[in-house]
Amino acid sequence: MWRANQVPKATPAQMVATFDRFCVNGSRDTAQAERDLRAAEYIPLPNSRSPGARAWVEDDEAPAVALSDSMCVVAASSRSGQTDRFRRYVADTFPRARAVDPSPLGKTIEQAWEVDAPAPFLIATERTPDVDWYRYMLILYRPEAEA
């Protein structure tokens, strides 16, 4: 697979739709989530950079997805409009979400929200340097999955 397609230039709309489908509304059972990704024509990368997570990609412009028991991440190359599009998504989808200070979560976390229902979880965005540009990630973290 072409390396650029592993973290492609997905549009902000594609990123949010993928996050909504696999992270927010997807199965919390990892095996079922992986079957859903395969059904959507994603394939697993053989080596994941995140311990305990498995990265999934398509050989097109669809954003990458990484899953673990406690986290779901959607990633693509950084593009204009991503931050604003995701901020609107969080406000529309989780109207009771509270913005929290992202600094304790890591130096590359840009914004974060805490959501209380039905079980508490965090949503965050992260921008990190990549080989040739920046990578933008949408993250859903469920702390109770690690308990």
DRENPA-3360 file (N, C-alpha, C; in nm, 2 decimals, always signed):
BEGIN
1 = MWRANQVP = +0.09/-0.12/+0.00/+0.00/+0.00/+0.00/+0.09/+0.12/+0.00 ~ +0.05/+0.22/-0.08/+0.13/+0.35/-0.08/+0.13/+0.41/+0.05 ~ +0.24/+0.45/+0.10/+0.25/+0.51/+0.24/+0.16/+0.63/+0.26 ~ +0.15/+0.72/+0.16/+0.06/+0.83/+0.18/-0.08/+0.80/+0.21 ~ -0.13/+0.68/+0.16/-0.26/+0.64/+0.19/-0.28/+0.58/+0.33 ~ -0.18/+0.56/+0.40/-0.19/+0.51/+0.53/-0.24/+0.61/+0.63 ~ -0.20/+0.74/+0.60/-0.26/+0.85/+0.67/-0.29/+0.96/+0.56 ~ -0.40/+0.94/+0.50/-0.43/+1.02/+0.38/-0.48/+1.16/+0.40;
9 = KATPAQMV = -0.51/+1.23/+0.29/-0.56/+1.36/+0.30/-0.71/+1.36/+0.30 ~ -0.77/+1.30/+0.40/-0.92/+1.30/+0.41/-0.97/+1.44/+0.43 ~ -1.09/+1.46/+0.39/-1.16/+1.59/+0.41/-1.20/+1.59/+0.56 ~ -1.23/+1.71/+0.61/-1.28/+1.72/+0.75/-1.42/+1.65/+0.76 ~ -1.50/+1.65/+0.66/-1.63/+1.58/+0.66/-1.61/+1.43/+0.67 ~ -1.51/+1.38/+0.59/-1.48/+1.23/+0.60/-1.43/+1.19/+0.73 ~ -1.34/+1.28/+0.79/-1.29/+1.24/+0.92/-1.40/+1.23/+1.03 ~ -1.49/+1.33/+1.03/-1.59/+1.34/+1.13/-1.69/+1.22/+1.11;
17 = ATFDRFCV = -1.72/+1.19/+0.98/-1.82/+1.08/+0.95/-1.75/+0.95/+1.00 ~ -1.63/+0.93/+0.97/-1.56/+0.81/+1.01/-1.55/+0.80/+1.17 ~ -1.52/+0.91/+1.23/-1.52/+0.91/+1.38/-1.66/+0.88/+1.44 ~ -1.76/+0.93/+1.38/-1.90/+0.91/+1.43/-1.93/+0.76/+1.40 ~ -1.90/+0.71/+1.29/-1.94/+0.57/+1.25/-1.86/+0.46/+1.34 ~ -1.73/+0.48/+1.35/-1.65/+0.37/+1.42/-1.62/+0.40/+1.56 ~ -1.61/+0.52/+1.60/-1.57/+0.56/+1.74/-1.69/+0.58/+1.83 ~ -1.78/+0.67/+1.78/-1.90/+0.70/+1.87/-2.01/+0.60/+1.86;
25 = NGSRDTAQ = -2.04/+0.56/+1.74/-2.16/+0.47/+1.72/-2.11/+0.32/+1.69 ~ -1.98/+0.30/+1.68/-1.94/+0.17/+1.65/-1.94/+0.07/+1.77 ~ -1.92/-0.05/+1.74/-1.92/-0.15/+1.85/-1.81/-0.13/+1.95 ~ -1.84/-0.14/+2.08/-1.73/-0.13/+2.18/-1.66/-0.26/+2.20 ~ -1.71/-0.37/+2.14/-1.65/-0.50/+2.13/-1.54/-0.49/+2.02 ~ -1.41/-0.50/+2.06/-1.30/-0.49/+1.96/-1.31/-0.59/+1.85 ~ -1.35/-0.71/+1.87/-1.36/-0.81/+1.76/-1.47/-0.77/+1.67 ~ -1.58/-0.72/+1.72/-1.69/-0.68/+1.63/-1.65/-0.55/+1.55;
33 = AERDLRAA = -1.59/-0.46/+1.62/-1.54/-0.34/+1.55/-1.44/-0.37/+1.44 ~ -1.36/-0.47/+1.46/-1.27/-0.51/+1.35/-1.34/-0.57/+1.24 ~ -1.44/-0.65/+1.27/-1.53/-0.71/+1.16/-1.60/-0.59/+1.08 ~ -1.64/-0.49/+1.15/-1.71/-0.38/+1.09/-1.61/-0.30/+1.00 ~ -1.48/-0.29/+1.04/-1.38/-0.22/+0.96/-1.35/-0.30/+0.84 ~ -1.34/-0.43/+0.85/-1.31/-0.52/+0.74/-1.43/-0.51/+0.64 ~ -1.55/-0.51/+0.69/-1.67/-0.49/+0.60/-1.67/-0.36/+0.52 ~ -1.61/-0.26/+0.58/-1.60/-0.13/+0.52/-1.47/-0.12/+0.43;
41 = EYIPLPNS = -1.41/-0.23/+0.41/-1.29/-0.25/+0.32/-1.16/-0.19/+0.38 ~ -1.15/-0.18/+0.52/-1.03/-0.14/+0.58/-0.95/-0.27/+0.60 ~ -0.81/-0.25/+0.60/-0.72/-0.36/+0.63/-0.63/-0.32/+0.75 ~ -0.59/-0.42/+0.83/-0.50/-0.38/+0.94/-0.36/-0.36/+0.89 ~ -0.29/-0.26/+0.95/-0.15/-0.25/+0.93/-0.07/-0.35/+1.01 ~ +0.03/-0.41/+0.95/+0.10/-0.52/+1.03/+0.17/-0.47/+1.15 ~ +0.22/-0.35/+1.15/+0.29/-0.30/+1.27/+0.23/-0.17/+1.31 ~ +0.18/-0.17/+1.44/+0.12/-0.05/+1.49/+0.21/+0.03/+1.58;
49 = RSPGARAW = +0.21/+0.16/+1.57/+0.30/+0.25/+1.65/+0.25/+0.26/+1.79 ~ +0.12/+0.23/+1.81/+0.06/+0.25/+1.94/+0.05/+0.12/+2.01 ~ +0.11/+0.10/+2.13/+0.10/-0.02/+2.20/-0.05/-0.05/+2.24 ~ -0.09/-0.18/+2.21/-0.22/-0.22/+2.25/-0.33/-0.18/+2.15 ~ -0.29/-0.10/+2.04/-0.38/-0.05/+1.94/-0.35/-0.12/+1.81 ~ -0.45/-0.13/+1.73/-0.43/-0.18/+1.59/-0.48/-0.08/+1.49 ~ -0.40/-0.04/+1.40/-0.43/+0.06/+1.30/-0.49/-0.01/+1.18 ~ -0.59/+0.06/+1.12/-0.67/+0.01/+1.00/-0.67/+0.12/+0.90;
57 = VEDDEAPA = -0.65/+0.08/+0.77/-0.64/+0.18/+0.66/-0.71/+0.12/+0.54 ~ -0.74/+0.21/+0.45/-0.80/+0.18/+0.32/-0.70/+0.23/+0.22 ~ -0.70/+0.18/+0.10/-0.60/+0.22/+0.00/-0.67/+0.33/-0.09 ~ -0.72/+0.43/-0.02/-0.78/+0.55/-0.08/-0.77/+0.67/+0.01 ~ -0.85/+0.76/+0.01/-0.84/+0.88/+0.09/-0.92/+0.87/+0.22 ~ -0.97/+0.76/+0.25/-1.04/+0.74/+0.38/-0.94/+0.76/+0.50 ~ -0.98/+0.82/+0.61/-0.89/+0.84/+0.72/-0.86/+0.70/+0.78 ~ -0.74/+0.69/+0.84/-0.70/+0.57/+0.92/-0.78/+0.57/+1.05;
65 = VALSDSMC = -0.80/+0.44/+1.10/-0.87/+0.42/+1.22/-0.78/+0.33/+1.31 ~ -0.76/+0.37/+1.43/-0.68/+0.28/+1.53/-0.78/+0.25/+1.64 ~ -0.77/+0.12/+1.69/-0.86/+0.07/+1.79/-0.78/+0.01/+1.90 ~ -0.82/+0.02/+2.02/-0.78/-0.06/+2.14/-0.90/-0.08/+2.22 ~ -0.89/-0.14/+2.34/-1.01/-0.17/+2.42/-1.06/-0.04/+2.48 ~ -0.97/+0.06/+2.50/-1.02/+0.19/+2.56/-1.02/+0.31/+2.47 ~ -0.97/+0.29/+2.35/-0.96/+0.41/+2.26/-0.99/+0.38/+2.12 ~ -1.04/+0.49/+2.05/-1.06/+0.48/+1.91/-1.01/+0.61/+1.85;
73 = VVAASSRS = -0.93/+0.61/+1.75/-0.86/+0.72/+1.69/-0.89/+0.72/+1.54 ~ -0.92/+0.84/+1.49/-0.93/+0.86/+1.34/-0.82/+0.96/+1.30 ~ -0.74/+0.93/+1.20/-0.63/+1.01/+1.17/-0.62/+1.04/+1.02 ~ -0.57/+1.16/+0.99/-0.55/+1.20/+0.85/-0.44/+1.31/+0.85 ~ -0.40/+1.34/+0.73/-0.30/+1.45/+0.72/-0.38/+1.58/+0.76 ~ -0.31/+1.67/+0.82/-0.37/+1.80/+0.87/-0.41/+1.88/+0.75 ~ -0.53/+1.93/+0.75/-0.59/+2.02/+0.65/-0.67/+2.13/+0.71 ~ -0.70/+2.23/+0.63/-0.78/+2.34/+0.69/-0.92/+2.29/+0.71;
81 = GQTDRFRR = -0.98/+2.35/+0.81/-1.12/+2.32/+0.84/-1.15/+2.21/+0.93 ~ -1.05/+2.13/+0.97/-1.07/+2.01/+1.05/-1.11/+2.05/+1.19 ~ -1.04/+2.14/+1.25/-1.07/+2.18/+1.39/-1.21/+2.24/+1.40 ~ -1.25/+2.33/+1.32/-1.38/+2.39/+1.32/-1.49/+2.28/+1.30 ~ -1.47/+2.20/+1.20/-1.57/+2.10/+1.17/-1.59/+2.00/+1.29 ~ -1.48/+1.96/+1.36/-1.49/+1.87/+1.47/-1.55/+1.94/+1.59 ~ -1.52/+2.07/+1.61/-1.57/+2.14/+1.72/-1.73/+2.15/+1.71 ~ -1.77/+2.17/+1.59/-1.92/+2.18/+1.56/-1.98/+2.04/+1.58;
89 = YVADTFPR = -1.91/+1.93/+1.54/-1.96/+1.80/+1.56/-1.98/+1.77/+1.71 ~ -1.88/+1.80/+1.79/-1.89/+1.78/+1.93/-2.01/+1.85/+1.99 ~ -2.02/+1.98/+1.96/-2.13/+2.06/+2.01/-2.27/+2.01/+1.97 ~ -2.28/+1.96/+1.85/-2.41/+1.91/+1.80/-2.44/+1.77/+1.85 ~ -2.34/+1.69/+1.86/-2.36/+1.55/+1.91/-2.36/+1.53/+2.06 ~ -2.28/+1.61/+2.13/-2.27/+1.60/+2.27/-2.30/+1.74/+2.33 ~ -2.42/+1.79/+2.33/-2.44/+1.93/+2.38/-2.41/+1.95/+2.52 ~ -2.39/+1.85/+2.60/-2.36/+1.86/+2.74/-2.21/+1.84/+2.77;
97 = ARAVDPSP = -2.13/+1.82/+2.66/-1.99/+1.80/+2.67/-1.92/+1.93/+2.73 ~ -1.83/+1.90/+2.82/-1.76/+2.02/+2.88/-1.62/+2.02/+2.83 ~ -1.57/+2.14/+2.79/-1.44/+2.16/+2.75/-1.35/+2.14/+2.87 ~ -1.24/+2.07/+2.86/-1.14/+2.06/+2.97/-1.00/+2.10/+2.92 ~ -0.92/+2.13/+3.01/-0.78/+2.18/+2.98/-0.71/+2.06/+2.92 ~ -0.66/+2.08/+2.79/-0.59/+1.97/+2.73/-0.45/+1.95/+2.77 ~ -0.39/+2.04/+2.84/-0.25/+2.03/+2.87/-0.21/+1.91/+2.95 ~ -0.28/+1.86/+3.05/-0.24/+1.74/+3.12/-0.25/+1.61/+3.03;
105 = LGKTIEQA = -0.31/+1.62/+2.92/-0.33/+1.51/+2.83/-0.21/+1.48/+2.74 ~ -0.13/+1.58/+2.72/-0.01/+1.57/+2.64/+0.01/+1.70/+2.56 ~ +0.14/+1.72/+2.52/+0.17/+1.85/+2.46/+0.11/+1.87/+2.32 ~ +0.07/+1.76/+2.26/+0.02/+1.78/+2.12/-0.13/+1.78/+2.12 ~ -0.20/+1.76/+2.23/-0.34/+1.76/+2.24/-0.39/+1.91/+2.23 ~ -0.47/+1.94/+2.13/-0.52/+2.08/+2.11/-0.64/+2.11/+2.19 ~ -0.74/+2.03/+2.19/-0.86/+2.06/+2.26/-0.92/+1.93/+2.31 ~ -1.00/+1.93/+2.42/-1.05/+1.81/+2.48/-1.19/+1.85/+2.54;
113 = WEVDAPAP = -1.27/+1.74/+2.55/-1.40/+1.76/+2.61/-1.43/+1.63/+2.69 ~ -1.50/+1.65/+2.80/-1.54/+1.54/+2.89/-1.69/+1.52/+2.86 ~ -1.73/+1.40/+2.84/-1.87/+1.36/+2.82/-1.91/+1.26/+2.93 ~ -2.03/+1.29/+3.00/-2.06/+1.21/+3.11/-2.16/+1.10/+3.09 ~ -2.23/+1.09/+2.97/-2.33/+0.99/+2.96/-2.31/+0.90/+2.84 ~ -2.34/+0.78/+2.85/-2.39/+0.71/+2.96/-2.28/+0.68/+3.06 ~ -2.16/+0.65/+3.02/-2.04/+0.64/+3.11/-1.94/+0.75/+3.06 ~ -1.86/+0.80/+3.16/-1.77/+0.91/+3.12/-1.67/+0.87/+3.02;
121 = FLIATERT = -1.64/+0.96/+2.93/-1.53/+0.94/+2.83/-1.48/+1.08/+2.79 ~ -1.36/+1.08/+2.73/-1.30/+1.20/+2.68/-1.30/+1.20/+2.53 ~ -1.31/+1.31/+2.47/-1.29/+1.33/+2.33/-1.18/+1.44/+2.31 ~ -1.09/+1.42/+2.22/-0.98/+1.52/+2.20/-0.94/+1.52/+2.06 ~ -0.87/+1.63/+2.03/-0.80/+1.64/+1.90/-0.65/+1.65/+1.92 ~ -0.57/+1.60/+1.83/-0.43/+1.60/+1.84/-0.37/+1.63/+1.71 ~ -0.27/+1.72/+1.71/-0.19/+1.75/+1.59/-0.04/+1.72/+1.61 ~ +0.01/+1.62/+1.54/+0.15/+1.58/+1.56/+0.23/+1.59/+1.43;
129 = PDVDWYRY = +0.36/+1.62/+1.44/+0.44/+1.62/+1.32/+0.45/+1.48/+1.26 ~ +0.45/+1.48/+1.13/+0.46/+1.35/+1.06/+0.58/+1.36/+0.97 ~ +0.60/+1.27/+0.88/+0.72/+1.26/+0.80/+0.73/+1.39/+0.71 ~ +0.62/+1.42/+0.65/+0.63/+1.54/+0.55/+0.53/+1.65/+0.59 ~ +0.45/+1.64/+0.69/+0.36/+1.74/+0.72/+0.31/+1.72/+0.86 ~ +0.19/+1.74/+0.89/+0.13/+1.72/+1.02/+0.02/+1.62/+1.01 ~ -0.01/+1.54/+1.12/-0.12/+1.45/+1.13/-0.22/+1.50/+1.23 ~ -0.35/+1.49/+1.19/-0.45/+1.54/+1.28/-0.53/+1.42/+1.32;
137 = MLILYRPE = -0.56/+1.41/+1.45/-0.63/+1.29/+1.50/-0.75/+1.33/+1.59 ~ -0.86/+1.26/+1.57/-0.98/+1.27/+1.66/-0.97/+1.15/+1.75 ~ -0.98/+1.17/+1.88/-0.96/+1.06/+1.98/-1.09/+1.05/+2.07 ~ -1.13/+0.93/+2.09/-1.23/+0.90/+2.19/-1.16/+0.80/+2.29 ~ -1.16/+0.84/+2.41/-1.09/+0.76/+2.52/-1.19/+0.73/+2.63 ~ -1.21/+0.60/+2.66/-1.30/+0.55/+2.76/-1.21/+0.49/+2.88 ~ -1.20/+0.58/+2.98/-1.11/+0.53/+3.10/-1.16/+0.41/+3.17 ~ -1.29/+0.38/+3.17/-1.34/+0.27/+3.24/-1.30/+0.14/+3.18;
145 = AEA = -1.27/+0.14/+3.05/-1.23/+0.02/+2.98/-1.09/-0.03/+3.03 ~ -1.01/+0.06/+3.09/-0.88/+0.02/+3.15/-0.89/-0.03/+3.29 ~ -1.01/+0.00/+3.35/-1.02/-0.04/+3.50/-1.04/-0.19/+3.51;
% end
